[in-house]
Amino acid sequence: MTTNPGPPPGDLSPGPEPPAALTPFHAVFDHAAVAARRIRDLLPIYHDLLGGSFLDGGDNPRVGYRAIQLQFGDNSRIELMEPLSGSTFLDSFFATRGAGGLHHVTFKVDDIEAAVATARRQGMTLTGLYLDDPYWREVFIHPRAAHGTLVQIAQANGPYPMPAGVTLDVVLAGNGQRGNGEPSP
């Protein structure tokens, strides 16, 4: 019986051709988002224990969720999300993750259209392209193309206009930015 001994010891011959390098679009990390059925269930960890302070928040009725952002001492941020009443937006997420967990990570770019074109040329599966908001234009790299992580690519055009007097309690009462007036569960 003959066995293949493999390459001789110290063989430095090239292996298979590596995949072509991806063309970067020079994104900057912005925040991570955690979703749960209730934002209130996330506050003991991210607000009380870890010390995140309320930065902003409100409802996204187009998609169907309420979110707040907490900021930490190094200016890093985390977004906490919950579905709006009657929304099915997070249903498939909860079906695979029970009570919730990491929903997405967000990177900002200077030119969303160029980033979309680059990602498409690289064969990335994109979803959720939305360019109609003058302050926040976005697309997502599908988790199947990003090793199980939903990656949001966004272009922010200045700070999102936040009405004065918006607090964590105001958002949870349903009266934050674009709030529907219905309190969080």
N, C-alpha and C positions, 0 to 999 in steps of 0.2 A: 504494500500500500504506500502510495506517495503522498506526502503532505506538503502543503505550500508553506514554506518557512516565512513568507512575508519579506519585506524589504530588509536588506542587510542592516546591522546595527549602525547608527549614525547616518543613515541614508537621508539626504536633504533634498531629494527630488521633489518637485512641486506636486502638490495634491490636486484635487479637483479645483477647477476655476471658481474663485469666490464670486458671489453675486455682485452685480454692478453697484457701486456706491449710490446712495440716495442723494438727491440734490437738496440741501437744507434751505428752508426759508427763514431762518434766523428768528425763531420764535422765542418768547420770553415767558417763563412760567408765571402764571397769575394766581391761581388758587386750585384747591381740591374741593369737591362737593360730596357731601354725605346725605343720603336720603333715608328717611324713616316715615312711618305712617303719621307720626306726630313730631314736629320740631321740638315740642316740650320734652320729649323723651331723650333728645340729644343734648339739651342744655346742661344737665348735671355734669356731663363730661367736658364739653367744649367751652362752656361759659363758666360754670362754677369751679370745676377742678382745674382745668387748664388755663383759666383766666382770660378767655377771649372776651373782648368788649364789643358791644353792638356798633356796627358801622353803618349798615343800611339794610333795607329789605322791602319786600312788597310781593304782589301777586303777578304772575304771568298768565293772564287768562287765555292768551292765544294757545299756549301749550298745556296749561292746566296744573300749575303748581304755585306754591307760596315758598319764598326763600328769604333767608336772612344771611348777612355776612357778618362774621366776627373777625376782629383784627387782634393780632397778638403783638407783644412788645417789639418784635423785630420787623413789624409791618407786614408779616405774612398773614394770609387770610384763609378762612374756610367758609364755605357756603353750606348751610343746612337747609334741606328741602323737605317738603311734604306735599302730597297731592291736594288739590282743591276738591271740595265736596263735589261728587258726581264725575270727577275726571278719571279717565282710564290711563292717563299718561304713564304712571309708574307701575301699573298692574303687572306687566311682564317682568319688570325688575324685582318686585316683591315675590313673584311666583318662583323665582330662582334664588332669592336671597332672604326669604323669610321676613324678618323685621326690618331689613334694610342693610345699608353699608355704603362703601365707597361707590358713588354713582359715576363721577367723571373727574378728569383733571383738565384744567383750562390753560391754554397757552395763547398769548396775544401776539399778533403780527401787525406790521404796518400796512400791509396790502392784502386783504382777504382774497380778492380775485386772483392775484398772482399766486397766493398760497394754494387756492383751490386748483388752479391750472397745474401747478407743480405736483401736487398730490395725485391728481388724475394721471399725469404723465408717468408717475411712479407706480401706477396701478393700484393705488389705495382705494378701498371701498368707502365712499363718503355717503353721509346721510344728513338730513336736517338742514340743508342749506337754506339760510334765511338772510336776505340782504335788504329787506324793506325798512328796518329800523335805522334811523340816521345816527343813533348813538352806539348801537351794538349790532354788528353784522357777524354771522357765525356759520360754521359748518362743523360736522363731527366726523372723525375717522371711526368707522364701525369697529366694535370690539373684536370681530373676527379678523380684522386686518391689524389689530394692535395688541395681540396676545391677551385678549380678554378685558382690556380696559377701554372704556369710551373716552376718546380724546377730543375735547372741544378746541377748535381753532377760532379765535375771535379777533375782530378789529374794533377797537373802541375809539370813537371819535369824540374825545372830551369826556368829562365826567357826566354820568347819567343825572339828569336833573332830579334832585331829591327835595321834596317839599320840606319846609322847616317844621320842626317839632315831631318828626317821625322817630319813635323810640321802639325798642323791642316790644313793649306792651301794646303799643299802637298797631304794629304789624300783626302780632298774634291776635289782636281783637278784630282783624280783618279790615283795618282802616289805613294800612300803609299805602305805598305807591301802587296805584291801580287796584286797590283793595276792593273786595266784593262785599265788605261789611259783615261777612260771616266769620265768627271767631274760629281760631284753630281748635281742633279737638283736644 
